[in-house]
Amino acid sequence: MKKNNLFRLVIGLILSVFLGQSPLALAHGDEQHSTEPSLFIGMELAPAKVVKAFHQALRSGDTQGVSLALASDVLIYEGGKAERSLAEYASHHLQADMAYLKGLTVTTKEQQVRIMGDMAISTAISHSKGEFKGKAVDSTGMETLVLAKQADGSWKIVHIHWS
């Protein structure tokens, strides 16, 4: 009898692997789980509001609004290059980024914001469509922002990675 049960277990595991099902799924029986995770998490958090204000400032050409959201020593990675301060970003790519976004409709498809102590991370996927310098734009972008809680309790973006 023990050999028969062991044989069934081994055959069941082998079949589940070949059928692409994890053996751990068997432990859940007939439980029903949502297969659709929430695509927007933490949007009510203070860091998420800073991220939203930052994006609005970029899209509307509000240099001061961008400056309020970024730490003075922000590190920005984009296109294989790095800008290592707000002053460097403001003097190099800020105006170009605002000009680029002016002719586009940007739709956020997914965003998650999580706080871990005095740090927060925002990850997002967006779709941009429109025209820039006479050329059609239809692209998907990925964004990771790291925010740090300041001494006064506010949040600032300390790192950006756009791709």
C-alpha positions in Angstrom: 0.0 0.0 0.0 2.8 2.4 0.9 4.6 1.7 -2.4 1.3 2.4 -4.3 0.9 5.8 -2.6 4.5 6.7 -3.2 4.2 5.7 -6.9 1.1 7.9 -7.3 2.8 10.8 -5.7 5.9 10.5 -7.9 3.8 10.1 -11.1 1.7 13.1 -10.0 4.7 15.2 -9.5 6.2 14.2 -12.9 3.0 14.9 -14.7 2.6 18.3 -13.1 6.1 19.2 -14.1 5.5 18.1 -17.7 2.2 19.9 -17.7 3.8 23.1 -16.5 2.2 23.2 -13.1 4.2 23.6 -9.9 3.8 20.8 -7.4 3.2 23.5 -4.8 -0.1 24.3 -6.6 -1.4 20.9 -5.4 -1.2 22.2 -1.8 -3.8 24.8 -2.5 -6.5 22.4 -3.5 -9.5 24.1 -5.1 -8.8 27.6 -3.6 -9.7 30.4 -6.0 -7.1 33.2 -6.3 -7.3 36.4 -8.3 -5.0 36.2 -11.3 -5.1 39.9 -11.8 -2.7 41.8 -9.5 -3.4 45.4 -8.8 -1.5 47.5 -11.2 -1.6 50.6 -9.0 -0.3 50.2 -5.5 0.4 52.9 -2.9 -0.9 55.8 -4.9 -2.3 57.4 -1.7 1.2 57.5 -0.1 3.1 60.8 0.3 6.0 59.7 -2.0 3.4 58.8 -4.7 2.1 62.4 -4.5 5.7 63.7 -5.0 6.1 61.5 -8.0 2.8 62.7 -9.5 3.7 66.4 -8.9 7.1 65.7 -10.5 5.5 64.2 -13.7 2.9 67.1 -13.8 5.7 69.6 -13.6 7.7 68.0 -16.3 4.7 67.8 -18.7 3.6 71.4 -18.0 7.1 72.9 -18.3 7.3 73.9 -14.7 11.0 74.0 -13.9 10.3 75.1 -10.3 8.0 72.2 -9.7 10.6 69.8 -11.0 13.2 71.4 -8.7 10.9 71.0 -5.7 10.5 67.3 -6.3 14.2 66.5 -6.8 17.0 66.4 -4.2 20.0 68.6 -5.0 22.2 65.5 -5.4 19.7 63.5 -7.5 21.3 60.8 -9.7 19.6 60.4 -13.1 20.3 57.5 -15.4 18.9 57.7 -18.9 20.0 56.4 -22.2 23.3 55.0 -20.9 24.3 58.4 -19.4 24.2 59.8 -15.9 23.5 63.3 -14.5 24.7 63.6 -10.9 22.8 66.6 -9.6 19.7 68.8 -10.0 22.0 71.6 -11.3 23.5 69.3 -13.9 20.1 68.0 -15.0 18.7 71.6 -15.1 21.5 72.7 -17.3 21.5 69.7 -19.7 18.4 67.7 -20.2 15.5 69.2 -18.3 14.4 71.6 -21.0 14.7 68.9 -23.7 12.7 66.4 -21.5 9.9 69.1 -21.1 9.9 69.9 -24.8 9.7 66.2 -25.7 6.7 65.6 -23.3 4.9 68.7 -24.5 3.7 67.0 -27.7 2.9 63.6 -26.2 0.1 62.0 -24.4 1.5 59.8 -21.6 -0.6 57.1 -20.0 0.6 55.3 -16.9 -0.2 51.7 -17.3 1.1 50.5 -14.0 2.7 52.0 -10.9 3.7 50.7 -7.5 4.9 52.9 -4.7 6.3 51.3 -1.5 7.9 52.8 1.6 10.7 51.0 3.4 11.7 53.1 6.4 13.0 56.5 5.2 13.2 55.3 1.6 10.5 54.8 -1.0 10.6 53.3 -4.4 8.2 54.0 -7.3 8.2 51.7 -10.3 6.1 52.4 -13.4 5.3 51.5 -16.9 3.9 54.1 -19.2 2.9 54.5 -22.9 3.7 57.7 -24.8 2.0 58.6 -28.1 2.2 61.8 -30.1 4.8 63.7 -32.1 8.2 65.2 -31.5 10.1 67.3 -34.0 7.8 66.1 -36.8 8.2 62.4 -36.0 5.6 60.1 -34.6 6.2 58.7 -31.2 4.6 55.5 -29.9 6.7 54.0 -27.2 6.6 52.2 -23.9 8.7 53.5 -21.0 9.9 52.1 -17.7 10.7 54.2 -14.7 12.2 53.6 -11.3 12.3 56.4 -8.8 13.9 56.3 -5.4 12.8 58.8 -2.8 14.3 59.7 0.6 12.5 61.2 3.5 14.0 64.5 4.4 14.7 65.9 7.9 11.5 68.0 7.7 9.4 64.9 6.9 9.0 65.7 3.2 10.0 63.3 0.4 12.5 64.1 -2.4 13.5 62.0 -5.5 17.1 61.0 -5.1 17.5 58.6 -8.0 15.8 58.2 -11.4 16.3 55.5 -13.9 14.4 55.9 -17.2 14.4 53.4 -20.0 
